[in-house]
């Protein structure tokens, strides 16, 4: 596929209705030219090392796919911690996340073309037979139109594309007779009722069996959808029309795209995140390139590549110009308001925008692609994975990471476009981090918190559909792939559609009235990919020169040169500018100084104030430097106050057999005792104290001597418990919540406070576990008796020596045993109010004070956390602003004294035999969460 080219042509115009063979050939020529320049002075990775890494990717895929087929199939997805399948209706609801599940063996369908790319043709043939034999598309399930399109319809079409390719080669799939295509057509017709709106925009959800609006459908009352949800249909629907000759699918997808284009904000040429499907009014008027909009832009450009329709390229170029004018603040990509595009809508970025550098490569705009990709890589090097959202000063905003593939996608395309071996090293880092931190006995587990390394019991289908595909292609040479990848285009789910569809069944293609070789008179309309001699100067260090200024962008310390220059001028008699400690948001003189320094003040609806700097808006370069220093001071001031109010989460890691560090539990800290962030971690075997509540002198001191004592919450102060186990000789303590079923999944971070007295006498570390996490340790004790844990501020590397003591022959047994000890440490993507983008959804959990409890917890209310106007000030500068802040927590502590979640629990449909037979979910809490499109 010619994704790495910048559009057809290589410095010369291409006929506007040229056959795709010519377009593909010229785009490939652009790619070759770019690569030859980049590799001139680089030290390439050896063929042997690339093969080794490629084989490692194959082994990792086998581990994930094999465990799905063994433990989960025919369920939609694998739950890798508990080694079982996730079936809709048989697991606690996760809200909108579950809309991707339709009881149609999602992971298997999503993995079909990955099997062929990885040269597993025999497994592909077996998988296709299973899909045809077992998958039912007529289930009474409400699913997301968007997710079903990109994952299931795209998976079936990608599988069909490669099935006919293999059949033509004459060795495999000789029996195949378009069965996958017929399933795709059946599914396409099931999705069509969603388009029954006056605007042509589809409903966001549909019932596979009953469609829309019928009473039994349980859907059809929605009024809003995200822009990406309505604008990411054209590739799959057009391919279905081209394959089958049924034009209705392409017609519906085009109508939706046409409506979105007409509803763009005309002065800024931007689109919002959420739109009313009936009126076309923008519901959320913020605009970016991340969640809610991302693949809309992607599909405009790729629709031009696949279908050859000039209008799609014109639209993309118009939007792209607006993105680079307003949203791009290199290396950052910040959301803005569509009506006031010079005003930032938020000061954090979400992980989905990691796809954008790859799209910029396809566009041919390499420099900003390199800059943004490098910034993202620096964030990954700090946190091991890309957090679901992070602030402009690179603190964690949402700590989850569901093993998203977008960064790997951009890495692959940048390597294809540049040939720079630096991106091979980036891919190597991704492989190492996945194996080191996400790999578990039954697959790969999503990260619940990148700061602590705790896991979530989910392995989404896109992990197999995309991650392994891009990583394998990154290290593969052309001869390693059994077909020519350049003949296909990737969908947003990395499914492969053949480029020859551009000349097949073109009845719906928009006719171009321009003469054959005449270019449109439009400065935005790029008919050629950039001349590589201009795009890539004849300098082998060009890419490095772009990356180098960004190397320290995420570091904890900032260069102080600019500040020192200004301080010297102050000493020479110049009037010092405004200092952060003196700033008052109500002082008109202060506000005028901010404006002069290019600092904007934003009043949020919840009473908070945000400050954002744009150096280009400053009155002069000196004023811009003053603004930079002011923002750094403000962030430091905010950081200091934040540190005084809250502590980050801690980790309890089970390191004994058969866990070996694979299980990491999120623990609440204590405001007394040994500070694990400043001292070495505490490691030891666990033992239950007697009495279990730890509220009096222990009667079994010999049992806890030199060990980590387990204590139950309740009946006395936390500090009193700590003193009692310390006096008995314990080296640490874990307090387990006495509210059965409580979980860090649904409850805010819990901090244990002192008793109002001097607690300097407590020298041991104390951590808090909710009931669900604590039961994992208790059940492990019942099963194995001797359980060793590590108390730390962050999960540590696993013990390879102990892990290697396991006998290979018993690998499956140990997997099953260890899996029985693991539970879902799931955490939903925090949902936020559409009108309050900056407020964490953790505030929405209902809390009630248990009368029986008299323990005390730290009280940090939302209003207290955000009382200072500096709380959410993030910096933005043309120089790649960085801060010297430590990683700050974005969650809040519990607000009541020793409060516990007021939850309603129901029985699981399929209990786990050995542990957590009663594992339940706080469905009410999820229903009360505020909604976001991420």
N, C-alpha and C positions, 0 to 999 in steps of 0.2 A: 504494500500500500504506500501511496505517496504522501503520507501524513507529514513527513518532515519537510516537504517542499512548501513553498509559499504561495501556491496557486499555480495555474498552468502557465507555461512559458518560462524562459530563462533569459530575461533581458530582451526578449522580442515578443511581439503580440502573437496570440494564438487565435485562430478562427473562433468566433463566439459559439458556433455550434459544431465545434470540431469533434470528431470521433474520440472516444475516451482513450483509445490506444495512444493517440498523439498526446493528449493531456497527461496521461500517466508517464509516458516516456520523457516528456519535457520536464515534468516535476521531478522525476527520478534523476535527470541530468543536474537539476539544481542541487539535489541532495549530494550527489557524487562530487560536484564542484566544491561544495562547502566542506565536505569531509576531507578532501585532499588537502585543503589549506590547513585545517586544524591539526592534522596528524603530522605535519611537516616537522615540528620540533618537539613533539610530545614523546614521553616514554611509554610506549604501549604495554598493556598487560599481556603476558605471554599466553600463547594458545593453550598451554597446559593448565594454567591457572583459570582461564576462562572456562575450559572444559570441566575443571574440578568444581567451579562454582555453579555451572549449569547442571551438573550431576547432583549437586547439593539441592538445587531447586527441585529437581525431579523427585528426590527422596522426600523432601518436605511435602510436596504435593501428594505423594503416595501415602504419607502419614495422615494428612488431612482427609483425603478422599477415601482412603481405605477404612478409616475409623467411621466416617459418615456411612459408608455402605454396610459396615459390620454392626454398628450400634444404633444407627438412626433410620436408615432407609426402611420403608418408603416415606418416612416423615419429611417435612419440608427442610428442616435444618437440624444440625447436630448440636447438642448441649455438651461441650467437651469436658466440663468438670465432673458431671454426673454420668457421662457415657450413655446417654440415651437421646432419643429424638424429640424434637419440639413439635408438637401437634397442636394446631389451633383448637382451643376449647378444652384441652387437657392440661394446660399449664396456665398459671395465673396471667391475666391480661397485662401486656406491657403498653397498652394504648395504641397509638398510631403505628408504632414499630411493627406490630403484628399484622398490619394491613398488607404486608408483602406475602403473608402465608395464606395459601389457598387450598391446602391438602392436595397439591399436585406435584409432590416430590421436587420442590423448588431447587434444591442444591444439585440434584442430578441433571435437571434440564439446563441450569445455569453453567454446568461444567462440561457440557457436550463438546463444544469446539475447543475448549482448553485441552481435552484429551488428544485431539488431533495435532494441535500446535506442539504439544509435548511428545509427539511421535508415539502415542499410545493407541495405535489404530485398532488393535484387538480389543482393548478395553472400551474404545469408542463404539465398536460394533455391538459389544455386549450391552453397553449402556443404552444404545438406541433401541435394542430389542426390549429392554426393561421398560423404557418409556412407552413404547407402543403397547406393551402387554399390561402395564400396571397403572398408568396415569389416567385419571379421570378429570375432565375439565368441566363437568356438570355438577359441581358441588354447591350445596346451599351455604355459601360463604361470601361475606362482603370483603372485597379486596380493593386495593389501590389500583386505579387505572394506570397510573404512571409506573408503579413498580411492576405490575403484571406485564405491561408493555415491554419495558426494557429488559426484564429478567426472563420472563416465560416466553412471550412472543419472540423477543430477540434471541433467546436461547434456542428455540425451535428453528428459527430461520437460519441462525448460524450453524446449527447442526445439519440442517438440510443443505446449506451451501457447501459444506465440506463433505457431506455424504455423496453428493453427486460428483464432486471432484474426485473422491476416492474411487467411485464406481467407474469413472472415465479412465482412471489409471489401470483398472483391470484386475486388481488383486483383492481388494476388500469391497464390501457392500454390494456385491453383484446381485443380491436379492432385493435391493432397495428400489422402491417404486413410488417415491415422493410421499411416503406415509407421514413424515414429520411436517411436510408442507400442508398436508390435509389437516393435521392437528392445528397447525398455525392458522389456517383459514377458519377452522371451527372457532378457535379462540378469538380471532379478529371479529367475527360476527357477534360473539358474546359481548365484546367491548363496545360495539357500535351504538347501542342504546344510550350510552353515557353522553353521546354528542347531541342528544335531543334537547337542545337549549336554543333560545332565540339568537344567541351570539355565535353559536358554533363551538364555544369552548366546552370541553367535556366536564361532566360531574367528576369530582375527585375519586368517588368510589362507586362500585357496582357489584351487584350480587351475581355470581357466575351462573346461578340457576334461574333466578327470577328477574334479573335485570334491574330496572329503575322504577321507583314510585309505587309498585305494587305493595300492598300491605306486608306480604311475606318477604319482600326484598329487604326491608329494614334499612333502606337508604334512599336517596333522591331528594332529601330535604336540605342538603347543603347549598349554600349560596356562594361560597368563596373557593378558590383554588389558587395554587401557587403558579407563578409564571412558567417555571420549569415543568410543572405537572401538565400544563396545557401545551407547552411548546416543545416537548421532547417526544414527539410521536412520528415525525415525518419520515425518518429513516426506516423504521420498522414497517410502518403502514405503507409507505411507497414501495418498499421491497416486496411486501406481500402482494400489492397490486401488480407489480412488474412480474413477479414469479407466476401468479395465477391468472392474470388478465382481468381480474375484477377491480375496476377502477375506483370503486366506492371508497376504499380505505384511504387511498392517496387523496381523494377529494376532501374527505373529512379532515384529515390532518392538515392539508393546505388551508382550509377555511379557518381552522383554529389559529394557524400562524398568521394568516392575513389579518385576523381580528386583533391579535396582539400588536402587530405592526401599526395598525391604524390607531390603536389606543396609546401608543408611546407618548411621552410628554414631548410636545413638538419643539419647545425651546431648548431643552437639554438633550433630546433624543435618547433618553433613558426610560427604562420600564421599572415599575415597582415590583415588590415581592409577591403581593397577593392581590387578586382581582376578583370582582363580583362577576360570576359567570352569566348572569342575566342582564345586568345593566352595563357592564364593562367599566364600572367605576373602580379606581384603585383603592383597595382597602388598606394595604400597607404601602406607604409612599416612599419607603427607603429603597435604595438601589445599590447593588454591588455585583460581584461576580461569584459569590459563594452560594450558600444554601438558599433555595427557593427560586433562583434565577439561572444558576450556572449552566446547565445543559441546554437552556434555550439558546444562548449564544453559540454554544458548541454545535447545535444542530443546524443553525442557519448556515454556518460555513461548510459543514460536512454535507448538508443537503445540496449545496452547489457542487461539491466534489463528486457526490454520487449521482446526482440527477442532471447536472449541467445546466441548471436554470439560473440565468444571470441575476434575476431579482433577489435570490437568496444571498448572493455575494454582495450586492448593493446594500441590502439591509444590514448584513453583518458589518461591512465597512463603516456604515453610518454609526452603528452602535459602538463599534470599536474605537472610532474617533472620540466619541463621548466618554468612553471608559478611560482612555488614556488622558483625556483632558481633565476629568473630574475625579475619578475613582483612584487612578494610579498615582501614588505618591511614593515613588521608588525608595526602598524596595517593598513598600507596603501597598495594600489594596484595601481601601477603607470605604465603607458604605456612606452614601450621601443621600440627601433628599432630592427627589426628582424635580421638584419645583424650585429648589434652592440648592443647586448642585455644588456650590462653593462651601456649603455647610455640611460638616460630617454628621452622620446620623448615629454613629456609635464609635467607640474607641477600642474595639476588639475585632478580631478576624476569626472566621471559622475554618475548620480543616478542609472543607470541600473546595475552597478556592485553590487548593494545591493542584488542581487540574489545569489551571489557567496558563502556567508557563508552557505546558504541552500544546495548548491551543494557539498560543503565540508563536510557537515553532511552526505549526501548520500555516499560520498567517504569514510567517517569514520575518517576524519582529523579534530577533534573537536577543538583543541586548537586555530589554526589560525581563525577558524570560529567564535569562541567566541571573539577573539581580534578585527577582522574587524567589526563584528556586534556591539560591544560595541562602537567602534569609530563612526560608523554611528548613533548610538543612541544618542551619545553626540552631534553630529551635529543637530539632530532633536530636542533635548531639547533646543538648542540655537535658532533655527529658526522656531520651531513648525512643520516644514515639511523638507524633504530632498530636498535641492535645486537641480535643474536639473544638475548643475555642481558646484563644490566647490574646492578651492585650497588646497594645502598641509598644509597651515596654517589655513584652515577651514574658509576662507572668501568666500563669495558668488561669483561665477564666472558667472553662468547663474541663474537668480533668479526665474524662473518659477517652478511650481510643478503641473503636470497634474494628480495628485492623483494616482501616480504609486504604485503598490502593492508589488514590489520586497522585500522591507524591511519586510513587514508583512509575506511574504512567508518564509523568512529566520528565522523570529521569531518563526513561527509555527514549523519548522523543528528542530530548536534548542531545543524547549520545548519538542518535541516528543523524541528527542535523550537523553535529560538530565533529564527531569522531574523537572527542576529547576523552582520554582514558580516566580523567578525573571522575566522570560519571559512572564508570565501572567500579571505582572505589566507593562511591556513594551507594551503589547497588549492593556491594559487599557488606557495607555497614547495615543495610536494611535486613539482609539475610541473617547476619550475626545477631541483631537485636530480636528478630522474630524467634530464633532458636533459643536465645538466652533468656528472654523474658516472657514470651507468649506461648511457647511450646509446653504442652501438658501431655500426659500419657494417651489421651483420647483425641488428640488433634491440636488445635491452636486456640487459645482462649483470648477473647477481647480483654483489654485492660480497663478495669473499673476506675483506676486512678493512676495516672502516669507518675505521680509523685511518690507513691508508696509501692507501686508494682503489684497491687492487688488485682485479682482477676474477676471477670464476669463470665457467667455460664452461657456464652453465646459464640457461635462461629457463623457469621452471616454468609449467605451463598455467594455474595460478590467477592469474598476472599478467594474462593476457588476460581470464580469466573475471570477475575482480573489480576489479582496480585501475582499469582504464579505464572500467568501468561506473560505479563510485562517483564518480570524478573528473568524468565527463561530466555525471552527474545533479546533482552539486554546483553546476555553473555553468549548467545548462539551465533555461529557463523551461518552463512547462507546454506551451506551443505548440511547443516544440522537440522534443517526444517524440510519436511517431505514435500512442501509445495511452496510456491512463490508468494510470500506474504505481501508483496507489493501489488498484487492483483486484488487486494481486498481493502476495505475501509473498516475501522473500528467504530462500533456504536459506543454510546456512553457507558455501557456495561461490558465493553471490550468484545462484543460479539462481532463476527466477521461477515460482511456482506460483499459480494463480488462487484467489482467496478463495471463489469459488462452490463449490469442492470440499467446503466444510463442510456443504452441503445435498445432496450427491450420494452415493448408495450408503452410507447411514449405518448399515448393519446392524451394524457393529462398534462404533459409538459407545456409550460407557458411558451408561446411562440415569441421569438425575438424578432422584432421588426427592423432591427438595425442591419445594415449591409454587412456582408460576411466578414470583412477584415477591418471594419471601422470601429474604433474604440469609442465608448461613450464619453461625452464631454462632461465628466464629473470628476472633480479632484479627489473624491473619496473612493472612486471606483478603480481599484488596482487590478489591471488585467495581467500583470506579469509578476512572477516572483522576483524578489530583489536581486540585482546583479551581485554575485558572490564576492566580486573584487571590492565592492563597496561595503557589503554586509559584513564580510570577514576580511579586514585588512590583512595584508601579507605579513602577518606577525603571529608566530605560533603561540605567543604568550597573551594574545588578545583576550581570550576568555578569562585567563588568570588575572589580567589587569582589571577586569570588571568585577571579579569575585573578591579580590584582595581587600578593597575598602569595607567589605561586609563581614570579614572574618571575625571581628570583635563586636558585631552589632548586638549579639545576645549576651556578651560577657557581662560580668558583674560590675566591672569598673569602666568608666568613660574617660576618654582623653580630656585633659583639663587645659589644653593649650589656649583655647579661645578665652576661657575664663581668666586665665593668668594674664593674658594681654589686657583684658578690660580692668582687672584689679590694679595693674600697674598704672593705667590711665587714671583710676580713681585716686591713687596716691599722689599723682601729679597735679591734682586739684580739680579734676572733672567731677561733676555731681554724680554720685552713685545712683543707679536706677533702682526701681522698686525691688525690695527683697521679699521672698516668699513669706517669711515669718511676720512681716508687717502688713501683708495684703488684707484688705477688707472688701468684700464683694459689694458693699453698699456705698463705697467711697467713689464719687464720680471722678476724682482726680486719678485714682488708681485704675479705674476702667479706661480712662484716656491713655494712660501709660501702657496698659496692656494692648490696646489697639495699635499704638505706635510700634510695639514690639512684635506685631503680627500674631498676637494671642487672642483667640476668640473665647468668649464666655457664653456658655449654654446653660439655661435654667431648665431643669427637668421637671416633669409634672409632679414627682414625688418630693420636691423641695430641694433636691441636691443640685449642685452646680458642677459643671465640667469645664475644664480649660483645655483647649487644643491650639497648638501653634502651627502656623504655616509661614515659613521663613519668607516666602515670596510676597507675602502680604505686609511685611514689615516696611517701615518708612525708609530704612537704609540698612546696609549690611551690618553696621554697628548695632543698630536696634535689633536686628535679627539675632545677633550674638547675645545681646542682653536677654532677649526672649528665651533663647536656648538655656542660658544659665538659670533664669527664673523658673523655667519648667523643671529643670533638674532639681533645683532646691525644693520645689513644691512636691515633687515625687518623693524625695528623701524625707520630707516632713510627713507626708502621708504614710510612708512606709514605717516610720518610727512610731507614729500613733497606732497604726494597724498592729504592729508587733506587740504593743502594750495591751491590746485588747484580745488577741486570739492567738492560739497556737496551731501549728499545722497538724494533720493527722499523723499517726504513727503506724507501724506495721508489726504484726505478729506472724512470723514465718515458721512453719513446721518443717524442721530439717532432718528429722529421724526417718528411718525406714517405714513405709515405702514412699514417703513424700519427697524427701531430699530437697526441700526448698521450693517445690512446685506450688504449694498452697500458701498464699499470702492473704492474710485477713486485715482489713482496715480497722484500726483501733483508735479510740479517743485518747487524747493525752491527759495528763494531770498537771495542775498548776503548782505542784509540790513534788519533792523527791528528785531523783537523778534526772537531769535533762538529757535525753538521748540524742538530741541534736548537737550537744557539746561534748559528750563523752562516748566512749566506745560502747557498742551494742552489748546487751546482756544475753548470754546464752546458757540454757540449762534445762533440765528435765522438769516437768510440771507435776504438781501434787495437790490434791484437794485439802483444804484446811478443815479442821474440826474445832469449833463449830464452823459450818460452811459459810455463815454470814460474816465470820471474822470479827465479831463485835465484842469478844471477850478473849481472855488469855487462851491460847491454843492448847488443846489437850493432846495433840499429836505433833509436838515440836520435832521429834525425830524424823517424822515423815517429810516435813518441809525444809529441814535443815539443808542449806546449800542448794535448794531448788527454787523454782518459781511457783509461788502459791496461787491456787485458784480460789477465789472468794466470790460469794454471791452478793449482789447489790441489795441494799435495804437494811433497815432497823438501826443503823448508826451512821456516823459520818465516815466519808471515805478516808480521811486522815487517820481516824481511829483504827480502821481496818489495817491501814498501812503500818501503823506502829505495832500492832499486835503480831503481824506476820514477820515484821523486821525483828522484833524481840525473840521470835521463835527461830531465827537464823535464816529466814528466806532471803534470797538474793534479788527478788523481784516479785511483783504481784500483778495478777490479771483479775479485774472485777468483771463478773459476767452478769448481765442484766437479768433481773428476776421476772421481767414481763415476758411471758412465753410468746415466742414468735416475732419479737421485735428484731429489726434488721437495719443495717446501715443502708440497705437499698431504698428504704422509704423514710428513714428518720434523719434529721440533721446531725451534723457532727457533734459529738458529746464531749465536753471537757469536764474533768473532775476538779473541783475547787477545794481549797482547804477548809478548815473549820472556824476560820476567823481568828485563829491564834497563830502563834509563831510555829511554822512547820519546818524550820531549818533542821530539826532533829531527824527528819525522814530522809534517809540517804539512798534508798532503793528506788528503782524505777517502777511506776505504777501505770498500767494501761487499762482501758475500758473496752469491753466487747459487748455488742448486743447479743441477744439470746441466740439468734440464728448462727452467728459466727462462733459464739462460745460453744454451741453444741457440737461443732466440728471437732474441737479439741476433746470434749468430754467423750464423744463417741470413739475417737481414736484411742483414748485411754482404755475404754472398755474392750476394744478390739486387740490392741497391741501392748497394753499395760505401760510400757516405757515410751513416753512421747517427749521429744526434745524440741524446744522452740527457741526462736531468736527474737528478742525485743529490740527494735531499732527504729530510727527515724525514717528509714527507707529500706525496701527489700534488698537483700544482698545477693550476690551471685550464688548459684547453687553449688553444692559440694560434689565435684565430679568424681573424686576418689570414692566417696561413700556410694555414690550412684552406680559406679562401675562394679561394686561388689555384688550387684544383682546378677543372677545367672541368666544368660540370654535365653535359655530354653524356657524360662518361666516368665518371659516378658509379658505375654498376654495375661497370665494370672495376676502378675503384679499390677498391670494396668487396671484390671477389674477391681483388685483390692483397693488400690489407691483411689480409684474413681468412687468407690463406695464411701470413702472418707471425705470426699469433696462435695461441696454444695455450691449452688449458684450464688456467686457474689455479685449478682446483677445490679446494675444501676442504670436507670433510664437516662437518655439524653435529657438534660434539664429543659423543661418546657417553659417558655417565657411569654409574657403578655405581648400581644402585637403592638400595644401602645406604649409599653414600658420596656424598651429593649435592654436596659442595663440592669434590671433587677433580677436577682437570682430566684428561681422557682422554689428554692429551698424554703423561702419564707412562707410558702403556701401550705406547708404541712401543718395540720391541726395538732396542737399539743394540749395535754391536760395534766394536772398535777395529781399524782397518786397519793391518797391520804396516808397510805401505809408507809410511804417512803419519807425518810427525813435526812437522806444523803443530800449533799448540796453540790450543785453544778455551777460552772461559770455562767454568768449572765451577760450576754452581749446582744442587745436588741438591734434590729435593723436601723432604727433611728440613731442609736449610739454609734454604730459602725459608720454611718454615712453623715454624721453631723458636721464634719469638717469639710469645707468646700474643696479641699484638695483631694478628697477621697478617690475620685475617679479621673483625675487629670492624667492624661497620657500625652506623650510628646510625639510630634510629627515634624520632621525636618528633611530638607533636601539632602542632607549629608548622611542619612542613615542613622538617626538618633538612637542611642543606646542608654541604658541606665545602670546604676550600680546597686539596684535593688536585689535583695534575695527573692527567691520564689515565694510569692505571697499567696495565701489561701483565699479562695473566692467563696467558700461556704461560710455560713454563720454558725455560731454555737447555739446550743439550746437556750431558750430565754427564761424558762422557769427553773426554780430550785429543784433539781433532781426530777425533772419532768420525764414522762415516758409517752410514746405515741399512743393515741387513742384510736385503736384500729379495730377493724372487723375482719375476722379470719374465717375462712371456709376450708373444707376438706379438699385435698388434692385428689384428682381422679386416678392417677397412677402413682402410688407411694413408692419411695425407695425402701428396699427391704432392710438394709443394715442401718441407715441413718435417716434422720429427717422425715420420718413417716408422716409427720404432721405438718410438713413444710407448707406454709400458706403465704398468701400475698395480700397486701393491703390495697385491695382494688379501689376502695373509696378514696384513698389518698391520690391514686393516679387519676381518678375521675375529676378530682378537684384541681389537678395541676393545670397551669396556664399553658396555652398551646403556642407552639412555634413551628415553623416549617422545616427545621433542621432534621 
